[in-house]
Amino acid sequence: MYDYLIVGAGLYGAVFAHEAKKAGKSVLVIDKRPNIAGNVYTEKVEGINVHKYGAHIFHTNNKKVWNYITQFAEFNRFTNSPVANYHGELYSLPFNMYTFNKMWGVVTPEEAAAKIEEQRKTAGITEPKNLEEQAISLVGTDIYEKLIKGYTEKQWGRPCTELPSFIIKRLPVRLTFDNNYFNALYQGIPVGGYTKMVANLLDGIEVRLNEDYLAKKAEYDAMADKVIYTGAIDAYFGYKLGTLEYRSVRFENETLDKPNFQGNAAVNYTDVETPWTRIIEHKWFEFGKDEEGNDLPKTVISREYSSEWKPGDEPYYPVNDEKNGQLYAQYKELAEKELKVIFGGRLGEYKYYDMDAVIASALDMCEKELA
Ligand SMILES: Cc1cc2nc3c(=O)[nH]c(=O)nc-3n(C[C@H](O)[C@H](O)[C@H](O)COP(=O)(O)OP(=O)(O)OC[C@H]3O[C@@H](n4cnc5c(N)ncnc54)[C@H](O)[C@@H]3O)c2cc1C
């Protein structure tokens, strides 16, 4: 018998497991995948930590979370500064003075602000009826056409004129030379990869991989007083009320026999003709070096394609619309009746959580549960 059975060796499960063990509880962690770390899993290919389930950049303003997670990994000084590629023209992101200088040749913040204002006025949109009009009314035509339209249409799989305006409430425009995508106090990538960080969290804890809890639920339930379940909430209930929907991403990975493909971790393809939304070159998350500081001779890239999700696909982004929100609320009601089970994490709560938020959420649960 264990005090806790933890279903899922992702961040939520690993933080809970670590804290439970620290509190003197006996814990067993299982995961249906052949590896720990859930979606933050990194796999070594040619000495490079490849982010298998999508690029992950740790960023937070939460000092408690930062102090907590840095016990398990040293973080490098990686700063997310994506580049946009529009038919071979390169622009800095997020929109800032480098972007505006390249787009219009303007040099001062006043000139950039005046140019944006002039384009907004010319467009003459007062009540935006769709995403296209909303974006133009916020930043003008050039930025919309070159940097927003194609990318957004690929992401959502339909024209911006058919997307609701509320998707874009604000478009941050920086009148400074600041390419740092996140406005976070703390940012970086764990040295040695996320898998190593999660392994440190799970140090000394029994972990069984390739084990699907739902396939042997009764057997597993009998093994522990309580279950922390971080799998999909609808799957737990056998989809009996219906299936919660997700947006999916497809990754096409390629190892190249050259040291440098694009010179940056992330390049967004903002034209509509290029079928992928972005290319990640994983080695640049760690400055092209291995842990000993040696240059890596090869490189691994991932082309990302936005795709419709169908049941059975890897779930990525929950769809926060009314239909899915209502269905989740019904599942949540059922979950509250499962007194032995705590539902947590991005799948258990059907919620998009950044890594820092999922750690904070797991720590909150530990405070309640392990007090
Ligand atoms: C494409 C993408 C990019 C992202 N980029 C960032 C980023 O740059 N920065 C950031 O802060 N956050 C990012 N995130 C968010 C981050 O991935 C999540 O915060 C984090 O993975 C959530 O951890 P979790 O433990 O809740 O879920 P997961 O990591 O999904 O862990 C759940 C685990 O449960 C296991 N499981 C499920 N069902 C069962 C079962 N029946 N039996 C056994 N095991 C089961 C799964 O195999 C999985 O390992 C990104 C998310 C996505 C989708």
The ligand as a Gaussian input file, in Angstrom:
#p B3LYP/6-31G(d) Opt

LIG

0 1
 C        3.212000      22.993000     -27.643000
 C        3.348000      23.497000     -26.228000
 C        4.359000      24.383000     -25.897000
 C        4.510000      24.857000     -24.593000
 N        5.486000      25.757000     -24.319000
 C        5.594000      26.248000     -23.074000
 C        6.588000      27.247000     -22.772000
 O        7.364000      27.672000     -23.645000
 N        6.656000      27.712000     -21.493000
 C        5.809000      27.272000     -20.510000
 O        5.933000      27.736000     -19.367000
 N        4.883000      26.323000     -20.770000
 C        4.750000      25.799000     -22.015000
 N        3.801000      24.837000     -22.261000
 C        2.997000      24.283000     -21.140000
 C        3.619000      23.031000     -20.462000
 O        3.770000      22.003000     -21.430000
 C        2.702000      22.554000     -19.310000
 O        2.652000      23.546000     -18.329000
 C        3.141000      21.267000     -18.599000
 O        3.549000      20.273000     -19.489000
 C        1.991000      20.723000     -17.766000
 O        2.405000      19.640000     -16.962000
 P        1.350000      18.557000     -16.477000
 O        2.047000      17.696000     -15.491000
 O        0.078000      19.210000     -16.082000
 O        0.948000      17.721000     -17.792000
 P        1.779000      16.680000     -18.750000
 O        3.132000      17.165000     -18.907000
 O        0.914000      16.468000     -19.881000
 O        1.799000      15.365000     -17.822000
 C        0.713000      14.474000     -17.722000
 C        1.286000      13.064000     -17.759000
 O        0.245000      12.141000     -17.449000
 C        0.430000      10.983000     -18.222000
 N       -0.835000      10.268000     -18.319000
 C       -1.985000      10.714000     -18.871000
 N       -2.933000       9.757000     -18.787000
 C       -2.369000       8.701000     -18.154000
 C       -2.846000       7.418000     -17.781000
 N       -4.094000       7.016000     -18.052000
 N       -1.999000       6.560000     -17.170000
 C       -0.714000       6.943000     -16.904000
 N       -0.212000       8.145000     -17.232000
 C       -1.037000       9.000000     -17.850000
 C        0.916000      11.522000     -19.549000
 O        1.571000      10.519000     -20.294000
 C        1.818000      12.655000     -19.131000
 O        3.148000      12.235000     -19.019000
 C        3.611000      24.406000     -23.574000
 C        2.582000      23.530000     -23.914000
 C        2.438000      23.091000     -25.216000
 C        1.286000      22.186000     -25.547000

